[in-house]
Amino acid sequence: MAEPALRQRKNGTPADEQKANGTTKPNVVGGKGKGSPSKYATGLIGLVAFVFAALLYRSDYFLRQHVAPELETTTRLPADLQRRDAVVQAFKHAWSGYERDAMGDDQYHPISKKGTNLTDAGGIGYTIVDAIDTMQIMGLTEEYTRARAWIEKSLSFDRNGKFNTFEITIRILGGLLSAYHLCSGDPLYLEKATELADRLLPAFETPFGLPATDVNLGLRKAVEDANNVASTAEVGSVQLELRYLSHLTDNDEYWDKAENVMKTIKAATLPSGLATIYMGTESGQFLMSQIRLGSRGDSFYEYLLKQYLQTNQTETGYRELYENAMTAIHKTLLRTTPAKNLTFFVELVPQRGRRGKIDWHAEPKQDHLVCFLGGNLMLGATTAGADKHSVSVPPMDDELSPTGQRDWKTGMDVIETCIETYKGTATGLSPEIVHFRTSDDGLGSTAKTDWYIKGARGSSKEPPYDARYILRPETIESLFVAYRLTGDEKYRQYGWDIFQAIEKYCRVETGGYASILNVDDVNSKLEDRMETFMLSETLKYLYLLFSDESVLPLDKYVFNTEAHPLPIFTPQSRRPFT
């Protein structure tokens, strides 16, 4: 990596280049004396103003001056303007289809050009609220203005229907809070966020405070579940949003509800230091179920670190939980393939053996969701795992503790594994689930590849669920974090390759993007759905990957699990979590 060259270069955004050249305020002289300018000068003024406005429109300068002025910092990692602006165009293409065909609906179906809602009671604008901070960050003023108007005039939470507590928290509450911060305190967003949180609070009225899976927003009550079961990721991934809302409103109830969940989780911690993917809302205990870092487990581990970071590293209890969990996954779940030594994490499946004894079977299977962990480990290494308050870019060995060095290496290795799952398909897109070769699977190092899609090849049937790519962001998220922490251009190139594959195989020409059913078939059918995280996460992280480091710096923001940036703050008059 050409680090010295990075240190010498300045921010490469058009507005900053104009500042350096002294042209941000054109020195246009009027006509003779103090009278009106000549027609020639008037025309020149108009031309310069037009050019300047065009340059300003989608620049980082717009973000820093009109959305969140405090974001600007000294930068050593310049923007890749051409690639960044290509991502902006992709967002506009995706949004324009939704706005034309489904404005206000929760989900968009780009092939049939229609929208649907998650309940019969009506939509709550999932796509709009999930995407609005991406518009702010990209400086898309026209799209943003129309989206804000819809929120002001049409967004209603008075819906007599069942909504997933976790999903509505990370997408809607998180989106509203991020928009509030990026607009320097537009009261509309805080009012809506507070109303939504108040409607969600009844979900926490369980014996141990673990939120019910679903809540009826209109009736303001939890939806009863006969099984009394909730996923670990869902109960452990509502804290960033509620704590920031509490910080803004000085309402302790939001904070207490979020923290009480973590107290229950800490008290229930298994001897292994890991967590099964289900908890009992009536017992407050982990239930006998799989242990994995993918679906129903992923964001629980993510939020252990981010809760520590959100409050400016003041709550050591979260750091301890995070460090113990990372040590446990290294000890129990970490594996490498026999041929290329690709790093991956197994899933543990409980099996009842003789005399009722529970044995744990290691399955060499990994969700695409796990790819968030590469960047998360690297971020943890430079914060929780750092021996100094701030570290270099990239960090020096003596700046990290032994566990920090371990996590840094594993994080980079996990990213490379995830990239291999993109490179190794016909479309250059990664499947939803991959299986890895092991030394005892009968093939070992003789296999052609270190991983495969189970049931995808050699079959005339419809491709399995594992083979699809649904516009997921996790690998791109890790690439963004890795680039910010290393400055290594390879991470941008990886991201650009993924973006080009999305453009080639998932783009719907009339507007929007669709999921691809088989990543190993260049002629694969598309699924008629554009997930909201395409707008809130995938394209946002790509934009940030190609932006300069002053846009949403990692030492000032944490991103919730739906990529909504929330500012780091120091809590006042609160007892730290221990």
NORSULJO-V678854 format. One record per residue. N is the residue number from 1. D_LAST is the distance of its C-alpha to the last C-alpha in Angstrom with 1 decimal. Layout:
<<N/D_LAST> <N/D_LAST>>
This chain:
<<1/40.3> <2/42.3> <3/39.5> <4/42.0> <5/43.7> <6/40.5> <7/39.8> <8/43.3> <9/43.3> <10/42.3> <11/41.0> <12/43.7> <13/43.5> <14/46.9> <15/45.9> <16/44.6> <17/47.8> <18/49.8> <19/47.9> <20/48.8> <21/52.4> <22/52.5> <23/53.4> <24/50.6> <25/52.9> <26/56.5> <27/59.0> <28/61.7> <29/64.6> <30/66.7> <31/70.5> <32/72.9> <33/71.7> <34/69.1> <35/70.3> <36/68.8> <37/68.1> <38/70.7> <39/70.6> <40/69.8> <41/66.9> <42/65.7> <43/65.7> <44/63.9> <45/61.2> <46/60.8> <47/60.7> <48/58.1> <49/55.9> <50/56.2> <51/55.2> <52/52.3> <53/51.0> <54/51.4> <55/49.4> <56/46.7> <57/46.3> <58/44.0> <59/42.6> <60/39.2> <61/40.8> <62/41.0> <63/37.3> <64/36.5> <65/39.2> <66/39.1> <67/35.8> <68/33.0> <69/34.6> <70/31.3> <71/31.1> <72/33.8> <73/32.9> <74/35.0> <75/35.7> <76/36.9> <77/36.9> <78/39.7> <79/40.2> <80/42.5> <81/44.5> <82/46.8> <83/44.1> <84/41.7> <85/44.5> <86/45.5> <87/42.1> <88/42.7> <89/46.0> <90/44.4> <91/42.0> <92/45.0> <93/46.9> <94/44.1> <95/43.5> <96/47.2> <97/47.9> <98/45.2> <99/46.2> <100/49.8> <101/49.4> <102/46.3> <103/44.9> <104/42.4> <105/42.1> <106/38.8> <107/40.2> <108/43.1> <109/45.8> <110/47.7> <111/50.5> <112/51.6> <113/50.7> <114/48.8> <115/45.5> <116/43.8> <117/41.1> <118/38.3> <119/39.6> <120/43.0> <121/41.7> <122/41.8> <123/39.6> <124/36.8> <125/37.7> <126/35.1> <127/37.0> <128/37.5> <129/34.0> <130/32.6> <131/35.1> <132/35.4> <133/32.9> <134/34.8> <135/37.9> <136/36.3> <137/35.1> <138/38.6> <139/40.4> <140/42.3> <141/43.4> <142/46.0> <143/43.9> <144/40.9> <145/43.1> <146/44.4> <147/41.0> <148/39.7> <149/42.8> <150/42.2> <151/38.6> <152/40.1> <153/43.0> <154/42.2> <155/38.6> <156/38.0> <157/35.1> <158/37.4> <159/38.0> <160/38.6> <161/37.3> <162/34.5> <163/32.0> <164/29.2> <165/25.9> <166/24.3> <167/27.4> <168/28.0> <169/24.5> <170/24.5> <171/28.3> <172/29.2> <173/26.2> <174/25.1> <175/28.8> <176/29.3> <177/26.3> <178/27.3> <179/30.9> <180/29.9> <181/28.3> <182/31.1> <183/33.7> <184/32.2> <185/31.5> <186/34.2> <187/33.5> <188/34.9> <189/31.9> <190/29.3> <191/31.5> <192/31.8> <193/28.0> <194/27.3> <195/30.0> <196/28.8> <197/25.1> <198/26.6> <199/28.7> <200/25.8> <201/23.6> <202/25.7> <203/24.6> <204/21.1> <205/23.0> <206/22.5> <207/21.5> <208/17.9> <209/17.7> <210/18.5> <211/21.1> <212/24.7> <213/26.4> <214/29.0> <215/29.6> <216/32.9> <217/32.6> <218/35.9> <219/35.3> <220/31.6> <221/30.5> <222/29.0> <223/31.5> <224/31.7> <225/31.2> <226/33.1> <227/31.0> <228/27.6> <229/26.2> <230/24.1> <231/23.5> <232/20.1> <233/20.7> <234/21.6> <235/18.7> <236/16.2> <237/18.2> <238/18.5> <239/15.3> <240/16.8> <241/19.7> <242/18.4> <243/15.9> <244/18.8> <245/21.1> <246/19.0> <247/19.0> <248/22.7> <249/23.6> <250/21.2> <251/20.9> <252/17.5> <253/18.6> <254/18.2> <255/14.6> <256/13.8> <257/15.7> <258/14.1> <259/10.4> <260/11.8> <261/13.2> <262/10.1> <263/8.8> <264/12.4> <265/12.5> <266/9.7> <267/11.5> <268/14.7> <269/14.2> <270/17.6> <271/18.5> <272/19.8> <273/16.5> <274/18.5> <275/18.8> <276/22.2> <277/23.4> <278/23.5> <279/21.4> <280/23.0> <281/22.4> <282/23.9> <283/22.0> <284/18.6> <285/19.3> <286/20.3> <287/24.1> <288/26.6> <289/27.4> <290/27.5> <291/24.8> <292/25.5> <293/24.2> <294/26.9> <295/27.5> <296/25.0> <297/22.4> <298/22.6> <299/20.6> <300/17.5> <301/17.2> <302/18.3> <303/15.6> <304/12.7> <305/14.1> <306/15.3> <307/12.3> <308/11.0> <309/14.6> <310/15.3> <311/13.3> <312/15.0> <313/12.5> <314/10.4> <315/7.0> <316/6.5> <317/4.1> <318/7.4> <319/9.5> <320/8.7> <321/9.6> <322/12.5> <323/13.8> <324/13.9> <325/15.7> <326/18.1> <327/18.9> <328/19.7> <329/22.0> <330/23.8> <331/24.4> <332/25.4> <333/26.6> <334/28.1> <335/31.9> <336/34.8> <337/38.3> <338/41.3> <339/43.4> <340/41.6> <341/38.2> <342/36.4> <343/32.7> <344/31.3> <345/28.9> <346/30.2> <347/29.3> <348/28.9> <349/31.0> <350/30.9> <351/34.4> <352/35.5> <353/37.7> <354/39.8> <355/39.0> <356/36.3> <357/34.1> <358/31.9> <359/32.6> <360/30.9> <361/33.4> <362/32.6> <363/34.2> <364/34.9> <365/34.3> <366/32.2> <367/31.9> <368/32.5> <369/29.1> <370/27.6> <371/29.1> <372/26.2> <373/24.3> <374/26.6> <375/25.7> <376/22.0> <377/22.0> <378/24.0> <379/21.7> <380/18.7> <381/20.9> <382/21.7> <383/18.2> <384/15.4> <385/18.3> <386/20.1> <387/21.0> <388/22.2> <389/21.1> <390/23.8> <391/25.9> <392/29.5> <393/30.9> <394/31.1> <395/28.6> <396/30.2> <397/29.2> <398/28.2> <399/25.8> <400/23.6> <401/21.8> <402/23.3> <403/20.8> <404/21.4> <405/25.1> <406/24.8> <407/23.1> <408/25.6> <409/28.5> <410/27.4> <411/26.8> <412/30.3> <413/31.8> <414/30.3> <415/31.8> <416/35.2> <417/35.1> <418/34.6> <419/37.4> <420/39.6> <421/39.3> <422/40.7> <423/43.4> <424/44.6> <425/45.7> <426/49.0> <427/47.4> <428/44.8> <429/42.1> <430/39.4> <431/39.4> <432/36.8> <433/36.3> <434/37.6> <435/38.2> <436/38.4> <437/40.9> <438/40.0> <439/42.0> <440/42.8> <441/43.8> <442/47.5> <443/47.7> <444/45.1> <445/46.3> <446/49.6> <447/48.2> <448/49.1> <449/45.5> <450/42.1> <451/41.0> <452/42.8> <453/42.7> <454/43.3> <455/46.6> <456/47.3> <457/50.3> <458/53.7> <459/53.5> <460/55.6> <461/53.1> <462/50.7> <463/47.8> <464/44.7> <465/41.5> <466/40.0> <467/42.6> <468/41.8> <469/40.1> <470/38.7> <471/38.0> <472/34.5> <473/32.5> <474/29.9> <475/32.1> <476/33.0> <477/29.4> <478/28.8> <479/32.1> <480/31.1> <481/27.8> <482/29.7> <483/32.5> <484/30.4> <485/28.7> <486/32.0> <487/34.9> <488/36.7> <489/39.4> <490/39.5> <491/36.5> <492/38.5> <493/41.4> <494/39.5> <495/38.4> <496/42.0> <497/43.4> <498/41.1> <499/42.0> <500/45.7> <501/45.4> <502/43.9> <503/46.7> <504/49.3> <505/48.3> <506/46.1> <507/47.7> <508/49.8> <509/52.7> <510/53.0> <511/49.3> <512/45.9> <513/44.6> <514/44.6> <515/42.9> <516/45.0> <517/45.6> <518/46.4> <519/45.2> <520/47.9> <521/50.7> <522/51.9> <523/53.8> <524/51.0> <525/50.9> <526/48.3> <527/46.1> <528/46.7> <529/43.1> <530/41.1> <531/37.4> <532/35.7> <533/33.4> <534/36.5> <535/36.5> <536/32.8> <537/31.7> <538/34.5> <539/36.8> <540/34.0> <541/32.5> <542/36.1> <543/36.8> <544/33.8> <545/34.8> <546/38.2> <547/37.1> <548/36.4> <549/33.0> <550/32.9> <551/32.5> <552/28.9> <553/27.5> <554/24.4> <555/22.8> <556/23.2> <557/22.6> <558/20.7> <559/22.9> <560/21.9> <561/23.2> <562/26.6> <563/26.8> <564/26.4> <565/25.2> <566/22.6> <567/22.1> <568/19.1> <569/18.1> <570/16.0> <571/14.5> <572/16.1> <573/15.2> <574/11.9> <575/8.7> <576/6.2> <577/3.8> <578/0.0>>
